[in-house]
Amino acid sequence: MDSQRKINVLVVEDSVASYKAIVSVLENFGFIISSERVEWKEEFQKKILEKHWDIVISDYYLPDFDGKYVIHRTKEINPELPIILITEFIPEEAASEYLNLGASEFLPKSSIIKLPFVVNRELEALRLKQSQKKAWEMLVHGEEILTRSQKISHLGHFEVIFPENNTLWSLELYRILGYDFSEVPSMEKVWSLLDEVDKKNIETVWKEVTSENTSKEFVFHLNTRHSRKKVNLWLEAERFDENRFRIFGTIHDISDVSDLESSIQLNEQLFKGIFNNSSQAIFLLDLQGHIIRMNRNSVLSFERNEADVQGLELISSIFSESDEDSIKKLTYGMKLSLKNQTFEVFVSYRLRDGREKYFDCDFYPLNDPNGKIIYIVLEAKDITEKIVLERAYAQAQKLEALGTFAGGIAHDFNNLLTPMMAYISFLNAEWSKNESNDMIQKSLPAIEGISKSLDRAKNLIQQILTYSKIDHSSSKQLDLRDQLLQVLNEVKFVSANKVALFTDLGNEPAYIDADPIQIFQILSNLYENSLFALEEITNPKITISLSKVTYEKSDLVQVGFMKNTEYWKLSFADNGNGIPKEILDKIFDPFFSTKGGKGTGLGLSIIYGIMAKMGGTIMVESTIEKGTRFDLYFPAWKAMV
């Protein structure tokens, strides 16, 4: 039996039926529940103190208090205890407020089926945080022991990164070498203290270490300004790539040999192991927010070299390209850490190539045995994939709900249009027989206008019906390149609009699995959108390209949930006025249009839905006064079956 599935749950709920539903859905998921229900404020205040609870699940509206008080009081007693609000009658802005106050999640009662997944997520997050806290306590303790041991045993260490020749000395190494702490460390200053024979021997050892990527030990003498010392040198090389490597070494003053050498090495490995092998990105900061160390995961996640940012202020260097809100939260987190408090924050981070990542960050202080703050730590968990998936899921739900709604209205409206068009056809046929009737002749233009309006209405209804039936497609294997050539042959707008069309479609068949009708709809919609964007442009131009890409070497790595390894990338680019940044995120929303009365706002949302169902995606880049490019990624087939 898994002990982690046993949980103590305090349910704050005035409905017995709702309480039983909560317990039932958790037990069905496999949790072994020990629970109690309270509904009055006095009961809650007593029970929250009586027992160790793993999670609190609360209604918002209660007889003599509310969910806001539950959050406030619970966080006073145990700031880390997860709180989940379940209610049906609360506005979205209020829900956001309670999440900011400390609630872990807000769920409508109609979505109680999601409760076990939320509970499981919060319990795992709590266990991870507790284990990381213990690990950091060990880390701080280990570093303290390491520093003291080095001082007692006269053991200093250094690092040199090549080809930059960046050099670091520990405090004890300054003492061993006899230099003031204000001296800028460099290995040339160490060599200057050597006897000539020792210098030649060390040069030989140094070359062996860098060429063979091994460790070496060597005993020699240092002529410091205060005395002549016998020291033991240990060197190890770590190569990053063909041209970059690091030399790590220790200089042990064995003029008076210490028995602490083995314990020093053990604690040093403890420090390096916990720090570098953490699954989180970790920044160790001084009290001014300057970067002292970065672990391996932070280098990978933020794509910044430690040597480039070491000594720089964290926010102004690492997060300089983040949005204003993220920078404010990070600044506030630093201030709370200096007051010996922890702080959690969600931030965005922009990579140098323009990609955006999202991180859950924890700020907290590290204290010495006397409680004095010696370091600030920032731990960051990369949740980019989670955010992308949540956004895709929200978009899919929006498309599904609006599709159902639009389909119902369109179907009924279509039934009304059918007899109207039949009546107009009848009148047009009958009145055309009486060409001599002057009144009838005057009415014919009106009949023709009504007929055209009904045709336009019919076309609009057909688009809405198509939008609502994205799931009912009939796919087969086809050549995307061939389909594109057919579309370009059928749409005869290029010469009429004086648009220069450039294509780079290659010669290779582009096999995909799709509905030919939907593919025609995608391609013609994109083409017509480009033409609309170029109506007022001098020297308008459309560029269409088709190429095969792999997931790892394309912009798809930003999406994160794509399953295929190879995709056909179809790009539609124009040199129009571009799309303003503030509305770029809305263009795939149903019924959102920038064409005024000329568009329905369904074209791009239909394309988004079709691409998602195919296992592909659509991405957009736009620059004001330069143009817009849509990139569509279709899962590739190697050959036609």
C-alpha positions in Angstrom: 0.0 0.0 0.0 1.4 3.4 -1.0 1.7 5.6 2.1 1.7 8.7 -0.1 -1.9 7.9 -1.1 -3.0 8.2 2.5 -4.1 11.8 3.1 -5.8 13.7 5.9 -8.4 16.1 4.3 -10.2 18.9 6.1 -13.4 19.7 4.1 -15.0 23.1 4.9 -18.4 22.6 3.4 -22.0 23.2 4.6 -23.5 20.7 2.2 -23.3 17.0 3.3 -24.0 15.9 -0.3 -21.1 18.0 -1.6 -18.8 16.6 1.1 -19.7 13.0 0.2 -19.1 13.8 -3.5 -15.6 15.2 -2.7 -14.6 12.2 -0.6 -16.0 9.8 -3.2 -14.2 11.3 -6.2 -10.9 11.2 -4.3 -11.4 7.6 -3.2 -12.3 6.5 -6.7 -9.0 8.0 -7.8 -7.1 5.7 -5.3 -6.6 8.1 -2.4 -7.1 6.6 1.1 -9.0 9.4 2.8 -9.2 10.4 6.5 -11.5 13.4 6.4 -13.6 15.6 8.6 -16.2 18.2 7.6 -16.8 21.6 9.3 -19.2 24.3 8.3 -19.0 26.9 11.1 -16.2 29.3 11.8 -15.7 28.1 15.4 -15.5 24.5 14.3 -13.0 25.4 11.6 -10.7 27.3 14.0 -10.7 24.3 16.3 -10.1 21.5 13.7 -7.4 23.3 11.8 -5.3 23.2 15.0 -6.2 19.8 16.2 -4.6 17.6 13.6 -1.9 17.5 10.9 -3.8 18.1 7.6 -2.3 17.3 4.2 -4.8 19.5 2.3 -7.8 21.8 2.9 -10.8 21.7 0.5 -13.3 24.5 1.1 -16.5 26.0 -0.3 -16.5 29.8 -0.6 -19.9 30.7 0.8 -20.3 29.4 4.4 -22.9 30.1 7.1 -20.9 32.6 9.2 -17.6 33.1 7.3 -16.2 32.6 3.8 -13.3 31.1 1.8 -11.2 34.2 2.1 -11.0 33.6 5.9 -10.2 30.0 5.3 -7.2 31.0 3.2 -6.1 33.7 5.6 -6.3 31.5 8.7 -4.8 28.4 7.1 -1.8 30.3 5.8 -1.2 31.8 9.3 -1.0 28.4 10.8 0.8 26.6 8.0 1.9 28.7 4.9 2.7 25.6 2.9 -0.6 23.7 3.4 -2.5 23.5 0.0 -6.0 25.0 -0.1 -8.5 24.2 -2.9 -11.6 26.3 -3.3 -14.7 24.5 -4.7 -17.8 26.6 -5.4 -20.1 27.5 -8.2 -21.1 31.2 -7.7 -18.0 33.3 -7.8 -16.8 35.8 -10.5 -13.6 35.2 -12.4 -11.8 38.3 -11.0 -12.6 37.2 -7.4 -11.2 33.7 -8.1 -7.9 35.3 -9.3 -7.8 37.4 -6.1 -8.1 34.3 -3.9 -5.4 32.5 -5.9 -3.1 35.5 -5.3 -4.0 35.3 -1.6 -2.7 31.8 -1.4 -5.3 29.4 -2.7 -3.7 26.6 -4.7 -6.6 26.2 -7.2 -10.2 27.2 -7.8 -12.7 24.7 -9.2 -16.4 25.0 -10.1 -18.5 22.3 -8.5 -19.5 21.2 -12.0 -15.8 20.3 -12.6 -15.3 18.3 -9.4 -14.1 15.3 -11.6 -10.8 17.3 -11.9 -10.3 17.4 -8.1 -8.1 14.3 -7.8 -5.7 15.6 -10.4 -5.4 19.0 -8.7 -5.0 17.3 -5.3 -2.3 14.9 -6.7 -0.5 17.8 -8.3 -0.5 20.0 -5.1 0.6 17.1 -2.8 3.5 16.3 -5.2 4.5 20.0 -5.3 4.4 20.1 -1.5 6.6 17.0 -1.1 9.1 18.4 -3.7 9.3 21.7 -1.9 9.9 20.0 1.5 12.6 17.7 0.1 14.3 20.7 -1.6 14.2 22.6 1.6 16.0 19.8 3.4 18.5 19.5 0.6 19.3 23.2 0.8 19.8 23.0 4.6 22.3 20.2 3.9 23.9 22.4 1.2 24.3 25.4 3.4 25.6 23.2 6.2 28.0 21.5 3.8 29.3 24.8 2.5 29.8 26.1 6.0 31.8 23.0 6.9 33.7 23.2 3.7 34.7 26.8 4.3 35.7 26.2 7.9 37.6 23.0 7.0 39.5 24.8 4.3 40.6 27.4 6.7 41.6 24.9 9.4 43.4 22.6 7.0 44.9 25.4 4.8 43.2 24.1 1.6 42.4 26.6 -1.1 40.8 26.0 -4.5 40.7 27.7 -7.8 39.0 27.5 -11.2 40.3 28.8 -14.6 38.0 28.8 -17.7 39.7 28.9 -21.1 40.0 30.5 -23.6 38.6 33.4 -21.6 41.2 32.8 -18.9 38.6 33.7 -16.2 40.0 32.8 -12.8 38.4 32.3 -9.4 40.2 31.9 -6.0 38.7 30.8 -2.8 39.3 32.9 0.3 41.7 30.4 1.8 43.8 30.4 -1.4 44.3 34.2 -1.0 45.7 33.4 2.5 47.9 30.6 1.3 49.4 32.7 -1.5 49.8 35.7 0.7 47.8 38.1 -1.4 45.3 40.7 -0.3 41.6 40.1 -1.0 41.6 43.1 -3.3 44.0 41.4 -5.7 42.5 40.3 -9.0 43.1 36.5 -9.2 45.2 35.2 -12.1 47.4 32.0 -12.4 50.3 34.1 -13.5 50.5 35.4 -9.9 50.7 31.8 -8.6 53.5 30.9 -11.1 55.5 34.0 -10.0 55.8 32.4 -6.5 57.4 29.2 -7.9 61.0 28.0 -8.1 62.1 27.6 -11.7 62.3 23.8 -11.5 58.8 23.6 -10.0 57.4 25.9 -12.7 58.7 23.6 -15.5 57.3 20.5 -13.8 53.9 22.1 -13.3 53.7 23.3 -16.9 54.2 19.7 -18.0 51.5 18.4 -15.6 49.2 21.2 -16.8 49.5 20.2 -20.4 48.9 16.5 -19.6 45.7 17.4 -17.7 44.3 19.5 -20.5 45.2 17.1 -23.3 44.2 13.8 -21.6 41.2 15.2 -19.5 42.6 13.6 -16.4 43.5 14.6 -12.9 47.1 15.0 -11.5 48.8 15.6 -8.2 52.1 17.4 -7.6 54.1 18.7 -4.6 56.1 21.9 -4.8 57.1 25.1 -2.9 55.7 28.6 -2.9 57.8 31.6 -2.1 55.2 34.0 -0.6 55.9 37.4 0.7 55.7 36.1 4.3 57.3 32.6 4.1 58.3 29.6 2.0 55.5 27.0 2.0 55.3 23.4 0.9 52.1 22.7 -0.9 50.2 19.9 -2.7 48.6 20.8 -6.0 45.8 18.8 -7.4 44.4 19.5 -10.9 41.5 18.3 -13.0 40.3 19.4 -16.4 36.6 19.5 -17.6 36.1 20.1 -21.3 32.9 21.8 -22.5 33.6 21.5 -26.2 36.6 21.4 -28.6 37.8 24.9 -27.7 36.5 25.6 -24.2 37.5 23.8 -21.0 37.9 24.4 -17.3 40.7 23.7 -14.9 39.7 23.0 -11.4 42.4 22.7 -8.7 43.3 22.8 -5.0 46.4 24.0 -3.3 46.9 22.4 0.1 49.4 24.0 2.5 51.1 20.9 3.8 53.7 22.7 5.7 51.7 21.6 8.7 49.8 18.5 7.4 46.2 18.4 8.6 44.1 15.3 9.2 41.0 17.0 7.8 41.8 16.4 4.1 39.4 13.5 3.5 36.5 15.3 5.2 37.1 18.4 3.2 36.9 16.4 -0.1 33.7 14.7 1.1 32.0 18.0 1.9 33.2 19.6 -1.3 31.6 16.8 -3.3 28.5 17.1 -1.2 28.2 20.8 -2.1 28.9 20.3 -5.8 26.6 17.2 -6.0 23.5 18.8 -4.5 23.9 22.1 -6.3 24.7 20.8 -9.8 22.5 17.7 -9.8 19.3 19.5 -8.8 16.4 19.2 -11.3 15.6 22.9 -10.8 17.5 25.9 -12.1 19.3 27.5 -9.1 21.0 30.9 -8.7 23.1 31.6 -5.6 23.0 35.3 -5.0 24.7 37.7 -2.6 22.7 40.2 -0.6 22.8 42.7 -3.4 21.3 40.3 -5.8 24.5 39.6 -7.7 25.0 36.1 -9.2 27.6 34.1 -7.3 26.9 30.7 -8.8 24.6 29.0 -11.3 24.0 25.3 -11.4 24.0 23.2 -14.6 20.2 23.2 -15.0 20.1 27.1 -14.8 22.7 27.3 -17.7 20.5 24.9 -19.8 17.2 26.5 -19.0 18.1 30.1 -19.4 20.7 29.5 -22.1 23.3 31.8 -20.5 26.9 30.9 -19.6 27.9 31.3 -16.0 31.1 33.1 -16.9 29.1 35.8 -18.8 26.8 36.8 -15.9 28.8 35.9 -12.8 29.0 39.0 -10.6 26.2 40.7 -12.4 22.9 41.7 -10.8 20.3 38.9 -11.5 17.3 40.9 -12.6 19.1 43.4 -14.8 21.2 40.7 -16.5 19.2 37.5 -16.7 15.7 38.9 -16.8 16.5 42.2 -18.6 14.2 41.2 -21.5 11.3 40.0 -19.3 8.0 42.0 -19.2 7.5 44.8 -16.7 5.2 42.7 -14.4 7.7 39.9 -14.1 10.5 42.3 -13.2 8.3 43.9 -10.5 7.5 40.5 -9.0 11.2 39.5 -9.0 12.2 42.7 -7.3 9.6 42.2 -4.7 10.8 38.7 -4.1 14.3 39.9 -3.5 13.1 42.4 -0.9 11.1 39.8 1.0 14.1 37.4 1.0 16.2 40.1 2.6 13.5 40.2 5.3 14.0 36.5 5.9 10.8 35.6 4.1 10.1 33.2 1.2 8.2 34.3 -2.0 6.8 32.4 -4.9 6.3 34.1 -8.3 5.4 33.2 -11.9 7.5 35.0 -14.5 8.2 35.0 -18.2 11.7 34.9 -19.7 12.6 35.9 -23.2 15.6 34.0 -24.8 18.0 35.8 -27.1 16.4 34.2 -30.2 13.0 35.7 -29.2 11.5 32.5 -27.8 9.6 32.9 -24.5 9.8 30.6 -21.5 7.8 30.5 -18.3 9.1 29.7 -14.8 7.7 29.1 -11.3 10.3 30.8 -9.1 11.0 30.6 -5.4 13.0 33.2 -3.5 14.3 32.4 -0.1 17.3 33.3 2.2 20.1 31.0 3.4 21.1 31.6 7.0 24.1 30.8 9.1 23.7 29.0 12.5 23.0 32.4 14.2 20.1 33.2 11.8 22.0 35.8 9.8 21.3 35.9 6.1 24.4 35.0 4.1 22.9 34.2 0.6 19.7 34.6 -1.4 18.6 31.6 -3.5 16.4 31.7 -6.6 15.0 28.3 -7.7 13.2 28.3 -11.0 11.1 25.5 -12.5 10.6 25.5 -16.2 6.8 25.2 -16.8 6.8 26.4 -20.5 5.3 23.2 -21.8 2.6 23.2 -19.1 1.6 26.8 -20.0 1.5 26.0 -23.8 -0.6 22.9 -23.2 -3.1 24.9 -21.0 -3.4 27.6 -23.6 -4.0 25.0 -26.3 -6.6 23.2 -24.2 -8.4 26.5 -23.5 -8.4 27.4 -27.2 -9.7 24.0 -28.1 -12.5 24.3 -25.5 -13.4 27.7 -26.8 -13.5 26.4 -30.4 -15.7 23.5 -29.4 -18.2 25.5 -27.4 -18.5 28.2 -30.0 -18.7 25.7 -32.8 -21.6 23.9 -31.1 -23.4 27.2 -30.5 -22.7 28.6 -33.9 -23.7 25.3 -35.6 -27.1 25.3 -33.9 -27.9 28.9 -34.9 -26.6 28.5 -38.4 -28.7 25.3 -39.0 -31.9 27.0 -37.9 -31.2 30.2 -39.9 -30.4 28.1 -42.9 -33.8 26.5 -42.7 -35.3 30.1 -42.8 -33.2 31.1 -45.8 -34.2 28.1 -48.0 -37.9 29.1 -48.5 -36.9 32.8 -48.9 -34.6 31.9 -51.8 -37.3 29.7 -53.3 -39.8 32.6 -53.2 -37.3 35.0 -54.8 -36.6 32.6 -57.6 -40.3 32.1 -58.2 -40.9 35.9 -58.3 -37.9 36.4 -60.6 -39.1 33.8 -63.0 -42.8 35.0 -63.0 -42.0 38.7 -63.3 -39.6 38.1 -66.1 -42.5 36.9 -68.3 -44.2 40.2 -68.0 -41.6 42.4 -69.6 -44.1 44.9 -70.8 -45.3 45.7 -67.2 -43.6 48.9 -66.2 -44.1 48.4 -62.4 -42.6 44.9 -62.6 -39.6 46.1 -64.6 -38.9 48.8 -61.9 -39.0 46.1 -59.2 -36.6 43.7 -60.9 -33.4 45.5 -59.6 -34.8 45.2 -56.1 -35.5 41.5 -56.6 -31.9 41.0 -57.9 -30.5 42.9 -54.8 -32.5 40.7 -52.4 -31.3 37.6 -54.3 -27.6 38.7 -53.9 -28.1 39.4 -50.2 -29.6 36.0 -49.7 -26.6 34.4 -51.5 -24.2 36.2 -49.2 -26.2 35.1 -46.2 -26.2 31.6 -47.5 -22.4 31.7 -47.9 -21.9 33.1 -44.4 -24.1 30.3 -43.0 -22.0 27.7 -44.9 -18.9 29.1 -43.3 -20.4 28.9 -39.8 -21.6 25.3 -40.5 -18.1 24.4 -41.7 -16.6 25.9 -38.5 -19.0 23.8 -36.3 -18.1 20.6 -38.2 -14.3 20.6 -37.9 -14.5 17.2 -36.1 -16.5 15.5 -39.0 -13.8 15.5 -41.7 -12.8 12.5 -43.8 -9.0 12.4 -44.1 -6.9 10.6 -46.6 -3.3 10.7 -47.8 -2.5 13.4 -50.3 0.3 15.6 -51.7 0.2 19.0 -50.0 2.4 20.5 -52.7 0.0 19.3 -55.4 -3.0 20.7 -53.5 -1.3 24.1 -53.2 -0.6 24.2 -57.0 -4.3 23.5 -57.6 -5.4 26.3 -55.3 -3.1 28.8 -57.0 -4.5 27.7 -60.4 -8.1 28.1 -59.1 -7.8 31.5 -57.4 -7.3 34.0 -60.1 -6.6 37.1 -58.0 -2.9 37.6 -58.6 -3.1 39.5 -61.9 -6.3 41.3 -60.9 -4.8 42.7 -57.8 -1.4 43.3 -59.3 0.2 41.2 -56.6 3.7 39.7 -57.3 3.6 36.0 -56.3 6.8 34.2 -55.4 6.8 30.5 -54.7 9.5 28.1 -53.4 7.7 24.7 -53.3 10.6 22.4 -54.1 10.2 19.3 -56.3 9.6 16.7 -53.6 6.0 15.4 -53.0 4.7 16.6 -49.6 2.6 13.7 -48.3 0.2 14.3 -45.4 -3.0 12.8 -44.0 -5.8 15.3 -44.3 -9.3 16.1 -45.7 -8.8 17.6 -49.3 -11.7 20.0 -48.7 -10.3 21.3 -45.5 -6.8 21.7 -47.1 -8.4 23.7 -49.9 -10.2 25.8 -47.3 -6.9 26.4 -45.4 -4.9 27.4 -48.4 -7.5 29.6 -50.0 -8.3 31.4 -46.7 -4.6 32.2 -46.2 -4.2 33.4 -49.7 -7.3 35.6 -49.6 -6.1 37.0 -46.2 -2.8 38.0 -47.7 -4.6 39.7 -50.6 -6.7 41.7 -48.2 -3.6 42.8 -46.3 -2.1 44.1 -49.5 -5.0 46.1 -50.9 -3.4 49.5 -50.1 0.2 48.5 -50.5 2.5 49.7 -53.2 4.4 46.9 -54.9 2.4 44.1 -53.0 4.1 40.8 -52.7 3.2 37.3 -51.5 5.8 34.7 -50.8 4.8 31.0 -50.4 7.3 28.4 -49.4 7.2 24.7 -48.6 9.9 22.7 -46.8 10.4 19.6 -44.6 11.7 20.4 -41.0 12.4 18.3 -37.9 10.9 19.1 -34.6 14.2 19.7 -32.8 15.5 22.1 -35.5 12.4 24.3 -35.9 10.3 26.8 -33.9 8.1 23.8 -32.9 10.3 23.4 -29.8 8.3 26.5 -28.4 5.1 24.5 -28.7 6.3 21.5 -26.7 3.5 19.0 -27.2 4.0 18.0 -30.8 4.3 14.3 -31.4 5.9 13.8 -34.8 9.6 14.1 -35.6 9.1 15.5 -39.2 6.7 18.2 -40.5 6.0 20.0 -43.7 6.3 23.7 -43.0 4.1 25.8 -45.3 4.8 29.6 -45.0 2.5 32.4 -46.3 4.2 35.8 -46.1 3.1 39.2 -47.3 4.6 42.7 -47.2 1.5 44.3 -45.8 1.0 46.7 -42.9 1.4 43.9 -40.3 -0.8 43.1 -37.3 -0.5 45.2 -34.1 1.1 43.3 -31.2 -1.8 44.0 -28.9 -4.2 42.0 -31.1 -1.8 39.3 -32.3 -2.9 36.8 -29.6 -6.6 37.3 -30.6 -6.5 36.6 -34.3 -7.3 32.9 -33.9 -10.4 33.6 -31.7 -13.7 32.9 -33.4 -15.5 35.9 -34.8 -12.5 38.2 -34.2 -11.9 40.1 -37.4 -9.8 43.1 -38.6 -11.7 43.4 -41.9 -14.7 45.2 -40.5 -17.8 44.3 -42.4 -15.8 42.4 -45.0 -15.0 39.4 -42.8 -16.7 36.9 -40.5 -13.8 36.4 -38.1 -14.0 32.6 -38.7 -11.3 31.9 -41.3 -8.3 31.8 -39.0 -10.2 30.1 -36.1 -11.3 27.4 -38.6 -7.7 26.9 -39.7 -6.5 26.7 -36.1 -9.1 24.0 -35.3 -8.3 22.0 -38.5 -4.5 22.1 -37.8 -5.0 21.1 -34.2 -7.1 18.0 -35.1 -4.5 17.0 -37.7 -1.8 17.0 -35.0 -0.1 20.1 -36.5 -0.2 23.8 -35.6 -0.2 27.3 -37.0 2.1 30.1 -35.8 2.3 33.8 -36.8 4.9 36.5 -36.8 4.1 40.1 -37.8 6.0 43.4 -37.8 4.2 46.7 -38.3 4.8 48.2 -41.8 6.9 45.2 -42.8 4.4 42.3 -43.1 3.0 39.1 -41.7 4.0 35.5 -42.0 1.9 32.4 -41.1 3.8 29.1 -40.6 1.7 25.9 -40.8 3.2 22.6 -39.7 1.6 19.5 -41.1 2.7 16.0 -39.8 4.7 14.5 -42.6 4.3 11.0 -44.2 7.4 9.5 -45.7 5.5 8.1 -48.7 2.0 7.6 -50.1 0.4 4.3 -48.9 
